[in-house]
Amino acid sequence: MKLPEFKSKAFLAPMAGITDPAFRQLCSESGAGLVVTELTSVHAIIAKHKEFEKGTGKITDFIEFSEKERPVSVQLFGNEIDKVVAAAKIVEPYFDIIDFNMGCPAPHITSQMAGAALLQKPDHVEKLFSKLVSSVNKPITLKTRIGVNESNCYLWKPISKIAENCGVSMITLHSRTIKQGYSGKSDWKMIKELRATVNEQISVVGNGDIKTPEDAKRMLEETGCNYVMIGRGAMGNPHIFGQINSHLRTGSWNKEDATEKKKTFLKYLELSKEYKTITFASKRTQAMQFTKGIVGGSELRVKISKAKNEEELKEYFE
Ligand SMILES: Cc1cc2nc3c(=O)[nH]c(=O)nc-3n(C[C@H](O)[C@H](O)[C@H](O)COP(=O)(O)O)c2cc1C
């Protein structure tokens, strides 16, 4: 199915605890071509939906988003085909893309045979994608890792062919193994191989270790991927999307200064008031991220760690 138009080649990666709707809006306004919600359990979606059916709420009170983020993708994780399809049907009316997670290495997810554990279950994945793609009217995309460990690092290959045959529209490859977690280097050669493996109609998104606009350009050039996805490089740094766009367009970009960074965090605080799912603890986590690279950042972090409310956070950044 046709993907929406993307205004940029740089996408924001889904990150649990980080990519809340206020943060996604900042990234989108900076120039991210696509933003993705954090991974959400299909069981949780189904349970919330049932609860809301009895009352007055709706599923978007549970997975909050705003029109200003569009295009926005919702990421699901799960294993049971019927449950994945049921959850996808619930969220389908609200989101532009439905992304399926096969990359999460966290034991509480892989022990349910979900996330990256599914890399080892190609037959099940084939049944899942074929049912999922034919059941909803939104593009289905896949985010995956390369494999389990160094000696088993080509699991992405059969999985990508399955995704292609089932009609998946886009594949994001985080080019690390489950064993690597988030450390070590990501292997960009795998992204190049993925681009050569699936047909041109399927968009390939390269992910892993993009920290600067130069990295983004290099990944696009070295691998031939259609888009790049930025995770940790965007934490506390939504400016990176505008900078990547500028670098790709003109060959140069300007680094944001500390004042700009502080202003962006204050805007985050303002936007976050609109969302009841953004807790004070997560605002404090975001605040910590925005102090990275600022002169006096370590003193600021000590204060933030003791902050008791939003007013205090605001005061420190002002
Ligand atoms: C704090 C954190 C939370 C993450 N949560 C998710 C998630 O919900 N879904 C997902 O597919 N990947 C998740 N990831 C993985 C990222 O989307 C990305 O694939 C990974 O960080 C590699 O990209 P990077 O090197 O640009 O950070 C998470 C990563 C981090 C650091």
The ligand as a MOL file (V3000), in Angstrom:
LIG
                    3D

  0  0  0     0  0            999 V3000
M  V30 BEGIN CTAB
M  V30 COUNTS 31 33 0 0 0
M  V30 BEGIN ATOM
M  V30 1 C 15.4430 4.5280 25.2200 0
M  V30 2 C 15.1850 3.7350 23.9800 0
M  V30 3 C 13.9100 3.2410 23.7470 0
M  V30 4 C 13.6510 2.5180 22.5650 0
M  V30 5 N 12.3760 2.0850 22.3220 0
M  V30 6 C 12.0820 1.4880 21.1290 0
M  V30 7 C 10.7420 1.1620 20.7790 0
M  V30 8 O 9.7860 1.4300 21.5070 0
M  V30 9 N 10.5390 0.5590 19.5680 0
M  V30 10 C 11.5690 0.2650 18.7010 0
M  V30 11 O 11.3450 -0.2720 17.6210 0
M  V30 12 N 12.8360 0.5890 19.0090 0
M  V30 13 C 13.1120 1.2060 20.1800 0
M  V30 14 N 14.3910 1.6050 20.4450 0
M  V30 15 C 15.4290 1.4010 19.4170 0
M  V30 16 C 15.5400 2.6320 18.5180 0
M  V30 17 O 14.3370 2.8720 17.8190 0
M  V30 18 C 16.7110 2.4880 17.5190 0
M  V30 19 O 16.4370 1.3860 16.6910 0
M  V30 20 C 18.0490 2.2560 18.2140 0
M  V30 21 O 18.2330 3.1490 19.3000 0
M  V30 22 C 19.2120 2.4290 17.2100 0
M  V30 23 O 19.2260 3.7300 16.6670 0
M  V30 24 P 20.2560 4.8730 17.1960 0
M  V30 25 O 21.6440 4.2920 17.1040 0
M  V30 26 O 20.0050 6.0380 16.2840 0
M  V30 27 O 19.8820 5.1520 18.6300 0
M  V30 28 C 14.6870 2.2900 21.6250 0
M  V30 29 C 15.9550 2.7960 21.8780 0
M  V30 30 C 16.2160 3.5140 23.0240 0
M  V30 31 C 17.6000 4.0670 23.2480 0
M  V30 END ATOM
M  V30 BEGIN BOND
M  V30 1 1 1 2
M  V30 2 1 2 3
M  V30 3 2 2 30
M  V30 4 2 3 4
M  V30 5 1 4 5
M  V30 6 1 4 28
M  V30 7 2 5 6
M  V30 8 1 6 7
M  V30 9 1 6 13
M  V30 10 2 7 8
M  V30 11 1 7 9
M  V30 12 1 9 10
M  V30 13 2 10 11
M  V30 14 1 10 12
M  V30 15 2 12 13
M  V30 16 1 13 14
M  V30 17 1 14 15
M  V30 18 1 14 28
M  V30 19 1 15 16
M  V30 20 1 16 17
M  V30 21 1 16 18
M  V30 22 1 18 19
M  V30 23 1 18 20
M  V30 24 1 20 21
M  V30 25 1 20 22
M  V30 26 1 22 23
M  V30 27 1 23 24
M  V30 28 2 24 25
M  V30 29 1 24 26
M  V30 30 1 24 27
M  V30 31 2 28 29
M  V30 32 1 29 30
M  V30 33 1 30 31
M  V30 END BOND
M  V30 END CTAB
M  END
